[in-house]
Amino acid sequence: MSQGITVINEKVEKESLFIEALLSEVRKVIVGQEYLVQRLLVGLLANGHVLIEGVPGLAKTMSVRVLSAAINTGFQRLQFTPDLLPADLIGTMVYNPKEGTFSTKKGPIFSNIILADEINRAPAKVQSALLEAMQERQVTIGQETFGLEEPFLVLATQNPIEQEGTYALPEAQVDRFMLKINIGYPNKEEEHKILKRMAYTDKKLEISPVVTPQKILEVRKVVNEIYMDEKIERYIVDIVFATRNPGDYGLEELTDLIEYGASPRASINLALAAKAYAFVQRRGYVTPQDIKSIGADVLRHRVIPSYEAEAEDKTADDIIKRIFDEVEVP
């Protein structure tokens, strides 16, 4: 087994050389936000959509734009608004009166990286159209179904402080996001660097592509090969089960604080994200620390706190931290 891990390690070392070049390009524009950029990379390598939550002005949109430019892939930014229609997203059938026929006009969803800006501002019909694209990697226009080109990744942003004119995302859609990332303000030193770098009226993004979409698809195959011991797999299952039945893990105090625990999709996504995280760390195997490092991002939107938790000012992050502190590490 150790010989097998050595082979995987060597393959990961070779295939992950582009990561430093990619991060270097991103850092030309983005100051700080290492956590955000790293999680975007994990989502890309693990073939999982990412939901980014943070107050305005934290470079959420710019980070996604810069990352897509460094990958040299198709990119579409969609500004979600209350009057957006499904056809604005996926396309529609156009009637040609001269020939008496309909033709398909594809929408902006037919790209590789989709930035869904302020996703919680769009109504339910738009959310349901996006849901099919996210889960099935396909779009239905009229009676015809079109596959979406790989890699296909939805990176969505939402603003937590302004609720007027917003719609709560359906739980089924939120569950389709592999990761939910919460980002905060930069520190004082980072903000000073941002000011020096960006305070120009004619500032332009100059990003050189360092990797192709084909390379990303090849790397995903390597991510699948990363070794995960059965003890780590069982650790993932224990973490997820602790969100459903905390009393079985000596966490009786959490029983009334959790309305709904994480689904089996959480177990799958936690395993995939941990492998991608190990790859970003240029390692051919998953450690328990990888599970802890990426775990909150996979679980925070899948563990639904109860009214009692809200009354006690307990968030999903508080509950998840308590679970990781108590569940036995292999």
VEXDREN-2710 file (C-alpha; in Angstrom, 1 decimal):
% VEXDREN-2710
k/r/px/py/pz
1/MET/0.0/0.0/0.0
2/SER/2.8/2.4/0.9
3/GLN/4.3/1.8/-2.6
4/GLY/0.9/2.7/-4.1
5/ILE/0.8/6.0/-2.1
6/THR/4.3/6.8/-3.2
7/VAL/3.3/6.5/-6.9
8/ILE/0.2/8.7/-6.3
9/ASN/2.3/11.2/-4.5
10/GLU/4.7/11.4/-7.4
11/LYS/1.8/11.8/-9.8
12/VAL/0.3/14.6/-7.7
13/GLU/3.7/16.4/-7.4
14/LYS/3.9/16.4/-11.2
15/GLU/0.3/17.3/-12.0
16/SER/0.0/20.0/-9.4
17/LEU/2.9/22.2/-10.7
18/PHE/0.4/24.6/-12.3
19/ILE/-1.2/25.5/-9.0
20/GLU/1.6/27.8/-7.9
21/ALA/1.5/29.6/-11.3
22/LEU/-2.3/29.9/-11.1
23/LEU/-2.2/31.4/-7.6
24/SER/0.6/33.7/-8.6
25/GLU/-1.6/35.1/-11.4
26/VAL/-4.5/35.5/-9.0
27/ARG/-2.3/37.4/-6.5
28/LYS/-1.4/40.0/-9.1
29/VAL/-4.9/41.4/-8.6
30/ILE/-6.3/39.9/-5.4
31/VAL/-4.8/40.8/-2.1
32/GLY/-5.3/38.4/0.7
33/GLN/-8.4/36.2/0.4
34/GLU/-6.2/33.1/0.3
35/TYR/-9.0/31.1/1.9
36/LEU/-11.5/32.2/-0.8
37/VAL/-9.1/31.5/-3.7
38/GLN/-8.1/28.1/-2.3
39/ARG/-11.8/27.0/-1.9
40/LEU/-12.6/28.1/-5.4
41/LEU/-9.7/25.9/-6.6
42/VAL/-11.0/23.0/-4.5
43/GLY/-14.5/23.4/-6.1
44/LEU/-13.0/23.5/-9.6
45/LEU/-10.9/20.4/-9.0
46/ALA/-13.6/18.5/-7.2
47/ASN/-16.3/19.4/-9.9
48/GLY/-18.5/21.1/-7.2
49/HIS/-20.3/24.4/-7.3
50/VAL/-19.5/27.1/-4.7
51/LEU/-21.7/29.6/-2.8
52/ILE/-19.8/32.6/-1.6
53/GLU/-21.3/34.8/1.1
54/GLY/-19.9/38.1/2.3
55/VAL/-20.7/41.8/2.5
56/PRO/-20.2/44.0/-0.6
57/GLY/-16.7/45.0/-1.7
58/LEU/-14.7/42.0/-0.6
59/ALA/-13.6/41.0/-4.2
60/LYS/-16.0/38.1/-4.5
61/THR/-16.8/38.8/-8.1
62/MET/-13.3/39.9/-9.0
63/SER/-11.8/36.7/-7.6
64/VAL/-14.0/34.5/-9.8
65/ARG/-13.3/36.7/-12.8
66/VAL/-9.5/36.5/-12.3
67/LEU/-9.6/32.8/-11.7
68/SER/-11.5/32.1/-14.9
69/ALA/-9.1/34.4/-16.8
70/ALA/-6.1/32.4/-15.5
71/ILE/-7.7/29.2/-16.6
72/ASN/-8.4/30.5/-20.1
73/THR/-11.9/29.2/-20.1
74/GLY/-15.4/30.4/-21.0
75/PHE/-16.8/32.9/-18.4
76/GLN/-20.2/34.5/-18.0
77/ARG/-21.3/36.9/-15.3
78/LEU/-25.0/36.9/-14.6
79/GLN/-26.5/39.6/-12.5
80/PHE/-29.5/38.1/-10.8
81/THR/-32.4/40.5/-10.3
82/PRO/-36.1/40.1/-9.3
83/ASP/-37.3/40.5/-12.9
84/LEU/-34.9/37.9/-14.4
85/LEU/-36.7/35.2/-16.4
86/PRO/-35.5/31.6/-17.0
87/ALA/-35.1/32.4/-20.7
88/ASP/-32.6/35.1/-19.7
89/LEU/-30.5/32.4/-18.2
90/ILE/-30.9/29.3/-20.4
91/GLY/-32.2/30.7/-23.7
92/THR/-35.4/30.3/-25.6
93/MET/-37.2/29.3/-28.8
94/VAL/-37.2/32.1/-31.4
95/TYR/-39.9/32.1/-34.1
96/ASN/-39.0/32.8/-37.7
97/PRO/-42.1/34.1/-39.4
98/LYS/-40.7/33.9/-42.9
99/GLU/-40.0/30.1/-42.6
100/GLY/-42.7/29.4/-40.1
101/THR/-40.2/27.5/-37.8
102/PHE/-38.7/27.8/-34.4
103/SER/-34.9/27.9/-33.7
104/THR/-33.1/27.6/-30.4
105/LYS/-31.2/30.6/-29.1
106/LYS/-28.9/29.5/-26.3
107/GLY/-28.5/31.6/-23.2
108/PRO/-25.4/32.6/-21.2
109/ILE/-25.5/29.4/-19.1
110/PHE/-23.7/27.7/-22.0
111/SER/-20.3/28.5/-20.8
112/ASN/-17.7/26.9/-18.4
113/ILE/-17.6/29.2/-15.4
114/ILE/-20.8/30.9/-14.4
115/LEU/-20.7/33.7/-11.9
116/ALA/-24.2/34.0/-10.5
117/ASP/-24.0/37.4/-8.8
118/GLU/-26.4/38.0/-5.9
119/ILE/-28.1/34.7/-6.6
120/ASN/-30.7/35.2/-3.9
121/ARG/-32.3/38.1/-5.8
122/ALA/-33.8/35.9/-8.6
123/PRO/-37.3/34.4/-8.3
124/ALA/-38.2/30.7/-8.0
125/LYS/-38.6/29.9/-11.7
126/VAL/-35.0/31.1/-12.4
127/GLN/-33.7/29.1/-9.4
128/SER/-35.3/26.0/-10.8
129/ALA/-33.8/26.5/-14.2
130/LEU/-30.4/26.9/-12.6
131/LEU/-31.0/23.8/-10.5
132/GLU/-31.2/21.6/-13.5
133/ALA/-28.0/23.0/-15.0
134/MET/-26.2/22.6/-11.7
135/GLN/-27.3/19.0/-10.9
136/GLU/-27.8/17.4/-14.3
137/ARG/-25.2/19.4/-16.3
138/GLN/-27.9/19.9/-18.9
139/VAL/-30.5/22.5/-19.9
140/THR/-34.0/21.9/-21.4
141/ILE/-35.3/24.5/-23.9
142/GLY/-38.7/23.7/-25.3
143/GLN/-38.7/20.0/-25.9
144/GLU/-35.0/19.7/-26.5
145/THR/-32.3/19.0/-24.0
146/PHE/-28.7/20.3/-24.4
147/GLY/-25.7/19.0/-22.5
148/LEU/-23.3/21.6/-20.9
149/GLU/-19.7/21.6/-21.8
150/GLU/-17.2/20.5/-19.1
151/PRO/-15.8/21.9/-17.0
152/PHE/-19.0/23.5/-15.9
153/LEU/-19.0/25.3/-12.6
154/VAL/-21.5/27.7/-10.9
155/LEU/-19.8/30.2/-8.5
156/ALA/-22.6/32.1/-6.8
157/THR/-22.4/35.1/-4.5
158/GLN/-25.0/36.4/-2.0
159/ASN/-25.1/39.4/0.3
160/PRO/-26.0/38.6/3.9
161/ILE/-26.8/42.1/5.1
162/GLU/-29.4/43.4/2.6
163/GLN/-32.5/41.3/2.6
164/GLU/-35.0/43.6/0.8
165/GLY/-35.8/42.3/-2.7
166/THR/-34.2/38.9/-2.0
167/TYR/-35.6/35.4/-2.1
168/ALA/-34.5/32.6/0.2
169/LEU/-32.7/29.9/-1.8
170/PRO/-34.6/26.6/-1.7
171/GLU/-32.9/24.0/0.5
172/ALA/-32.7/21.6/-2.5
173/GLN/-30.7/24.1/-4.4
174/VAL/-28.4/25.1/-1.5
175/ASP/-27.6/21.4/-1.1
176/ARG/-26.3/21.3/-4.7
177/PHE/-23.5/23.6/-3.7
178/MET/-20.5/21.5/-2.7
179/LEU/-19.0/24.4/-0.6
180/LYS/-20.5/27.5/1.1
181/ILE/-17.8/30.0/1.9
182/ASN/-18.2/32.9/4.4
183/ILE/-15.6/35.6/3.9
184/GLY/-14.8/38.6/6.0
185/TYR/-12.9/41.9/5.9
186/PRO/-9.2/42.1/5.1
187/ASN/-6.8/43.0/7.9
188/LYS/-5.3/46.5/8.1
189/GLU/-2.1/45.6/6.2
190/GLU/-4.0/43.9/3.4
191/GLU/-6.3/46.8/3.1
192/HIS/-3.4/49.1/2.7
193/LYS/-2.0/46.9/-0.1
194/ILE/-5.4/47.0/-1.8
195/LEU/-5.5/50.8/-1.6
196/LYS/-2.0/51.1/-3.2
197/ARG/-2.8/48.6/-5.9
198/MET/-6.3/49.5/-6.9
199/ALA/-6.8/53.2/-6.3
200/TYR/-6.4/54.2/-10.0
201/THR/-9.1/55.5/-12.4
202/ASP/-7.9/53.3/-15.2
203/LYS/-6.9/50.1/-13.4
204/LYS/-7.1/47.1/-15.8
205/LEU/-6.9/43.4/-15.1
206/GLU/-3.8/41.9/-16.8
207/ILE/-4.0/38.1/-16.2
208/SER/-2.1/35.6/-18.3
209/PRO/-3.7/32.1/-18.8
210/VAL/-1.6/29.5/-17.2
211/VAL/-3.8/26.3/-17.5
212/THR/-6.4/25.0/-20.0
213/PRO/-9.8/23.5/-19.4
214/GLN/-8.5/20.2/-20.7
215/LYS/-5.8/20.2/-18.1
216/ILE/-8.4/20.7/-15.4
217/LEU/-10.3/17.7/-16.6
218/GLU/-7.1/15.6/-16.6
219/VAL/-6.3/16.8/-13.1
220/ARG/-9.8/15.7/-11.9
221/LYS/-8.9/12.1/-12.8
222/VAL/-5.8/12.4/-10.6
223/VAL/-7.9/13.8/-7.8
224/ASN/-10.0/10.7/-8.0
225/GLU/-6.9/8.5/-7.5
226/ILE/-5.8/10.3/-4.2
227/TYR/-5.7/7.7/-1.5
228/MET/-8.3/7.8/1.3
229/ASP/-8.0/5.2/4.1
230/GLU/-11.1/3.4/5.2
231/LYS/-10.6/4.9/8.7
232/ILE/-10.9/8.4/7.1
233/GLU/-14.0/7.3/5.2
234/ARG/-15.6/6.1/8.5
235/TYR/-14.6/9.4/10.2
236/ILE/-16.5/11.3/7.5
237/VAL/-19.6/9.1/8.0
238/ASP/-19.3/9.6/11.8
239/ILE/-19.1/13.4/11.3
240/VAL/-22.2/13.4/9.1
241/PHE/-24.2/11.0/11.4
242/ALA/-23.3/13.3/14.3
243/THR/-25.3/16.1/12.6
244/ARG/-28.3/13.8/12.5
245/ASN/-28.0/11.9/15.8
246/PRO/-25.7/14.0/18.0
247/GLY/-26.8/12.0/21.1
248/ASP/-25.1/8.9/19.7
249/TYR/-21.8/10.7/20.0
250/GLY/-22.2/12.1/23.5
251/LEU/-23.5/15.5/22.1
252/GLU/-26.9/15.4/23.7
253/GLU/-26.8/19.2/24.1
254/LEU/-27.0/19.6/20.3
255/THR/-30.1/17.5/19.9
256/ASP/-32.5/20.4/20.3
257/LEU/-30.2/22.8/18.3
258/ILE/-30.3/20.9/15.0
259/GLU/-33.5/21.0/12.9
260/TYR/-32.1/18.9/10.1
261/GLY/-28.8/17.2/9.7
262/ALA/-26.6/16.7/6.6
263/SER/-27.7/14.4/3.8
264/PRO/-25.6/11.6/2.2
265/ARG/-24.6/14.2/-0.4
266/ALA/-22.6/15.8/2.4
267/SER/-20.6/12.6/2.9
268/ILE/-19.9/12.3/-0.8
269/ASN/-18.9/16.0/-1.2
270/LEU/-16.8/16.0/2.0
271/ALA/-14.8/13.0/0.6
272/LEU/-14.4/14.7/-2.9
273/ALA/-13.5/18.1/-1.4
274/ALA/-10.9/16.5/1.0
275/LYS/-9.2/14.8/-2.0
276/ALA/-9.1/18.1/-3.9
277/TYR/-7.8/19.9/-0.8
278/ALA/-5.1/17.3/-0.4
279/PHE/-4.2/17.8/-4.1
280/VAL/-3.9/21.6/-3.6
281/GLN/-1.6/20.8/-0.7
282/ARG/0.4/18.6/-3.2
283/ARG/-0.3/15.4/-1.3
284/GLY/-1.4/12.0/-2.7
285/TYR/-3.4/11.0/0.4
286/VAL/-6.1/12.5/2.7
287/THR/-5.4/13.1/6.4
288/PRO/-8.0/13.8/9.2
289/GLN/-6.8/17.4/9.2
290/ASP/-7.9/17.7/5.6
291/ILE/-11.4/16.7/6.7
292/LYS/-11.3/19.3/9.5
293/SER/-10.0/22.0/7.3
294/ILE/-12.6/21.7/4.6
295/GLY/-15.4/20.2/6.7
296/ALA/-17.2/23.4/7.8
297/ASP/-17.3/24.6/4.2
298/VAL/-19.1/21.4/3.1
299/LEU/-21.5/21.3/6.1
300/ARG/-22.4/24.8/7.1
301/HIS/-25.3/25.1/4.6
302/ARG/-26.5/21.5/5.2
303/VAL/-26.9/21.6/9.0
304/ILE/-30.0/23.6/9.7
305/PRO/-30.2/25.1/13.2
306/SER/-33.5/25.0/15.1
307/TYR/-35.4/27.9/16.6
308/GLU/-33.8/27.0/19.9
309/ALA/-30.3/27.4/18.4
310/GLU/-31.3/30.8/17.0
311/ALA/-32.7/31.8/20.4
312/GLU/-29.4/30.8/22.0
313/ASP/-27.5/32.7/19.2
314/LYS/-25.9/29.4/18.0
315/THR/-25.0/29.2/14.3
316/ALA/-24.4/26.2/12.1
317/ASP/-20.7/26.9/12.4
318/ASP/-20.9/26.7/16.2
319/ILE/-22.6/23.3/15.9
320/ILE/-20.2/22.0/13.4
321/LYS/-17.2/23.1/15.5
322/ARG/-18.6/21.3/18.5
323/ILE/-19.1/18.1/16.4
324/PHE/-15.5/18.2/15.1
325/ASP/-14.2/18.8/18.6
326/GLU/-16.0/15.7/20.0
327/VAL/-16.1/13.1/17.3
328/GLU/-13.1/10.7/17.7
329/VAL/-10.3/11.3/15.1
330/PRO/-8.8/8.2/13.6
END
